[in-house]
């Protein structure tokens, strides 16, 4: 019996095979293992390593971004307003892709889907 690779999204080892697809029961991700290995060898990196903004532009460490919608902040009476420019971001592998310092708020973690590259 051959061993199945872990889930590319959540790294779960409880992957099972259904027809020609592999399925992760923890995050419900389905993929074709033949196509995944071809994509990774062609590009040199997997698609999970690339973080993009709301418009699909690739983000890098040190980029400047602009918030595209008002974001409520727990414990603060005012939200982060749309149009706020955030300088010198740092990308992470966490749920919130971006670590940054926002003027008037301090250190924050943002999701890349709520920003666009400046």
Phi, psi and omega per residue, in radians:
X1 nan 2.175 3.140
X2 -1.434 2.617 -3.133
X3 -1.506 2.486 -3.136
X4 -1.576 2.556 3.136
X5 -1.236 2.738 3.088
X6 -1.222 2.841 3.136
X7 -1.089 2.287 -3.139
X8 -1.223 -0.330 -3.139
X9 -1.541 -0.890 -3.026
X10 -2.007 -0.004 3.123
X11 1.109 0.383 3.104
X12 -1.202 2.491 3.125
X13 -1.624 -0.041 -3.079
X14 -1.584 0.690 -3.127
X15 -1.356 2.472 3.050
X16 -2.279 2.849 -3.064
X17 -1.827 2.374 3.072
X18 -2.387 1.985 -3.025
X19 0.988 -2.049 -3.124
X20 -1.820 0.084 -3.119
X21 -1.857 2.695 2.956
X22 -1.828 2.449 -3.051
X23 -2.257 2.375 3.081
X24 -1.750 2.106 -3.130
X25 -1.297 -0.310 -3.091
X26 -1.431 -0.733 -3.116
X27 -2.004 -0.008 3.098
X28 1.125 0.447 3.104
X29 -1.447 2.330 3.106
X30 -2.064 2.392 3.126
X31 -2.653 2.743 3.065
X32 -1.683 2.006 -3.059
X33 -1.103 -0.485 3.120
X34 -1.199 -0.728 -3.136
X35 -1.253 -0.649 -3.138
X36 -1.080 -0.774 -3.114
X37 -1.204 -0.590 3.089
X38 -1.148 -0.745 3.139
X39 -1.118 -0.737 -3.103
X40 -1.177 -0.654 -3.129
X41 -1.297 -0.536 3.121
X42 -1.230 -0.809 -3.039
X43 -1.557 -0.360 -3.120
X44 1.554 -0.294 3.075
X45 -2.512 2.699 -3.110
X46 -1.399 2.814 -3.111
X47 -1.205 -0.304 3.123
X48 -1.265 -0.366 -3.109
X49 -1.389 -0.266 -3.068
X50 -1.694 2.230 3.107
X51 -1.888 2.226 -3.108
X52 -2.062 2.766 3.098
X53 -1.473 -2.968 -3.089
X54 -1.126 -0.404 -3.118
X55 -1.773 0.083 3.095
X56 1.582 0.091 3.104
X57 -1.360 2.361 -3.113
X58 -1.240 2.312 3.114
X59 -1.758 2.578 3.097
X60 -2.276 2.826 3.046
X61 -1.029 2.403 3.097
X62 1.564 -0.086 3.117
X63 -1.225 2.811 2.992
X64 -1.821 2.419 -3.138
X65 -2.283 2.847 3.102
X66 -2.157 2.311 3.113
X67 -1.238 2.322 -3.039
X68 -1.755 -0.134 3.077
X69 -2.614 2.752 3.099
X70 -1.107 2.268 -3.118
X71 -2.042 2.030 3.101
X72 -1.192 2.529 -3.137
X73 -2.090 2.192 3.130
X74 -1.084 2.327 3.101
X75 1.470 0.007 3.127
X76 -2.092 2.382 -3.122
X77 -1.280 -0.294 -3.112
X78 -2.119 2.567 3.122
X79 -1.456 2.953 2.946
X80 -1.377 2.082 -3.035
X81 -1.303 2.578 3.030
X82 -1.085 2.419 -3.118
X83 1.693 -0.080 3.107
X84 -1.203 2.225 3.140
X85 -1.584 2.288 3.128
X86 -2.023 2.149 -3.081
X87 -1.762 2.634 2.986
X88 0.960 1.125 -3.138
X89 -1.359 2.796 3.046
X90 -2.217 2.224 -3.109
X91 -1.502 2.491 3.139
X92 -2.284 3.008 3.096
X93 -1.718 0.152 -3.094
X94 -1.401 -3.115 3.124
X95 -1.059 -0.740 3.036
X96 -1.612 1.964 -2.951
X97 -1.209 -0.418 -2.955
X98 -2.085 2.245 2.941
X99 -1.810 2.339 -3.092
X100 -2.746 3.080 3.064
X101 -2.129 2.083 -3.090
X102 -1.816 2.228 3.128
X103 -1.009 2.243 -3.134
X104 1.572 -0.217 -3.128
X105 -2.147 -0.553 -3.111
X106 1.665 -2.704 -3.097
X107 -1.209 2.334 -3.107
X108 -2.482 2.821 2.983
X109 -2.081 2.244 -3.105
X110 -2.117 2.721 2.996
X111 -1.581 2.467 -3.076
X112 -1.172 -0.322 -3.126
X113 -1.277 -0.183 -3.130
X114 -1.870 0.242 3.122
X115 -2.316 2.829 2.984
X116 -2.303 2.663 -3.112
X117 -1.214 2.357 -3.117
X118 -1.402 nan nan
